[in-house]
Amino acid sequence: MRFKNFPLKSKLVIYIVVGVFLILTVSTAVIISTVTSQEKKLAYQKSIEMASSYANQFDADMKGSRAVAKTLALTMENYKASNRSEVIGILDNILRKNPNLIGTYVAYEPNAFDGKDGEYVNTSGHDATGRFVPYCNNIKGRIMVAPLMRYNSSDYYQLPKARGEDVLTEPYFYEGIFMVSHVSPIFRDGKFVGIGGVDVPLEYVDEVVSKVRAFDTGYAFMVSNTGVLLSHPTRKDWIGKKTLYDFNSKEIANAANDIKKGIGGYLEVRDSTTGKTVVMFYEPVRTGNLAFVLVIPKEEMLAGVFDLRNRLLIISAISILFMAALAYMIARSITRPIDEIVADFKSIAQDAVKGKLDVRADTDVEIDFREIPTGLNEILKAVIVPVRETIRVTNALAEGELKERVNVDVQGEFRELGNTLDKFSETLNRIIDDSNSVLTAFQHNNFKRQILVHGQGDFKLLTDGIEETRQALDKVTTQRIEAEKALLDYAKELEHSNQLKEEMERVIHTSPVIVFLWKYESMWPAEFVSENITRLGYDVEDFTSNRILYGDIVHPEDLEKMVTELNMHVETGCADYTSEYRILTKSGEVRWVDERTVIQRSATGEVHLQGIILDITEHKKAEDALLQMEEIRKKEIHHRIKNNLQVISTLLYLESGNFTDEGVIEAFRNSQHRVKSMALVHEKLYQSEDMVSVDFADYIKNLADYLFQSYSLDNVKVSLKLDVEKVFLGMDTAVPLGIIINELVSNSLKHAFAREKGGEIYIELRRAGSEYNERTGLSGIARNKEDKLTLIVRDNGRGFPEKLDFRNTISLGLQLVTTLVDQIEGNIELDSSRGTGFKISFFRR
């Protein structure tokens, strides 16, 4: 029987069954290939991300340790006190606040620290050379100080000295502890004077990495840049002794070469410990020149892929059988409706794969088949509504509209998806509102407002970071208030000391005096002397007999001054005058006296001299002691304030390393610069001769150099031009004016210049002409023209925004500038004609 003679029904059954079978078979093969390939990629990607995550974790630890070493070196570069005990205290404090470290140290060239190495030979923290090489460590479980060893030959000292740059040593064993060292050179006036460094133990690396598990039996280990094993979960005897090159595997050797170049990747290799085929993933820890290696058996990593493939094959086989049976039944009943429905379904499937969920099945079919396209349309509608609502809410959250919520009524897992999204947006909204309240309090110098909403996971890092920042700033504010109280207490003590001085002077002025009558002749022969001349060991007869002239007892160094002074007063017709000078007692003792000399002239012009001599030796000693005490106490106060501010600046810098948010880091950096500007004022007062005023020209240069060094601009070349007169300012003016300059120069460095174009920052300070007080407007309040000063800070950058009023802005820096200008009773003007320029006029106080 020929095929064309078969009934149409039989032909349709054969065609449909065979066609459906072929289509489903091909579709199933494509789906299985695509899904398993994707799952395999996901398995590899998951393993790579896991390795990268651990590598980034250790990279952050190493960055923190490197930052501590760098900060220690920078602190020592700016340290001027030359107090060895104080430096050892700083090392001890750093070690206590960084439990991940095992040792902190500094090491100076011979006599480079304070020039007193000879006084410290074999003392605590010093060796036989006396060099300042303290090593603060807790190797034996408690903090101890010992001198560094082998610094004349070891890399930790010689490499920074030779290269002039930061150094990370290769891992090494020291007293049984496996560690690495971060070391930074210390420079003074451009010359290498020593190092500052920290030791980081690697035991915690082995503890952390040995606990890593991937899939069922996967494990991890760490290696150095040269391939040395830093950890291993089972072979502890390999740590520090075996390298990747020792495995005699070409593939592992190639991976070791990639690690040496700082390149990550993965490879398939046979594990020497288990004999299984494994995939080895390696990721560099860039800061520490280390690498994290994750080893996973391939069969375990791809077990999910194989299981998914087998399930898809079973499902596909069942689907093929089901569709074949269904096609057979449909073909037996009717042909035309099937063709229409299949064509409609095919079109909808293609559009759905392309993401077009708006298409609908044609329901204009026979009543027996109408429920099929109608049901399909209901399914499509039920899917597209929650998908679109989720997209809408997600886009709103991305645009910062955190109060947006899911508004559609859906059921099942779609409802659970909407509830999860609403909960996420509500939590994020509460965290941001609470954080904004705290940050707003910061702007008003209120550091008591605590974080009330604490997030979970990564949000917890944000809220805890803001709370830690608030606590640090609150502590700084409290310390500043305590410093101000200490200054007030000192002022009261100084006033009391002055009262004691006046009482001492009254006692000295009421003490017995010696009276002389002299002839106005060479060396002043005495005509009369009071009997209490015996206080000086002489007798009255010694002078009246002219065996001793008064000039004989005057100290040789003061005699010429007395002659000149007396002749001048006689020639000018002066009736009396006073003078202080030294005399010699009969035993040769030097005494200070205060002399009141009365010049008597006779009618014939003959001159006689009458003098009252008061021994003021004790008064002079007391006066010198008080002056010396006052100067020492002033220096000590400024020195302590300067050191405390430097410690605060260092703490702000170290604390900023705990955050990744650029806004928080920038706030820490701005606070650090403001504290540094105040510390620099106290340093200049400490160095000044009168302990009252600051050489502000030198202060501006040092502050500008510090800011230029702090804002190291990568490809932007910015030059500094100074036109500053030599002006001395008191502390009440120098502190606010220093903060003003800090804010204006920082703003120019951060915002004024486009990348790779560069420009210039110009600072001018000079005296202005005489004029009336601009703030009071009173014509009767005029000041000397020497007291009127003008400060100009200008850059030739992109310019100040035209629509922005610098007096009314949310920028804390510009708010500080306007507030401090009012504090010094000055006037500020903005000039935007050539970049951005601020002109501040004020009177010196």
Order of alpha helices (4+ residues) and beta strands (2+ residues): alpha-alpha-beta-beta-beta-alpha-beta-beta-beta-beta-alpha-beta-alpha-beta-beta-beta-alpha-alpha-alpha-alpha-alpha-alpha-beta-beta-alpha-alpha-alpha-beta-beta-beta-alpha-alpha-beta-alpha-beta-beta-alpha-beta-beta-alpha-beta-beta
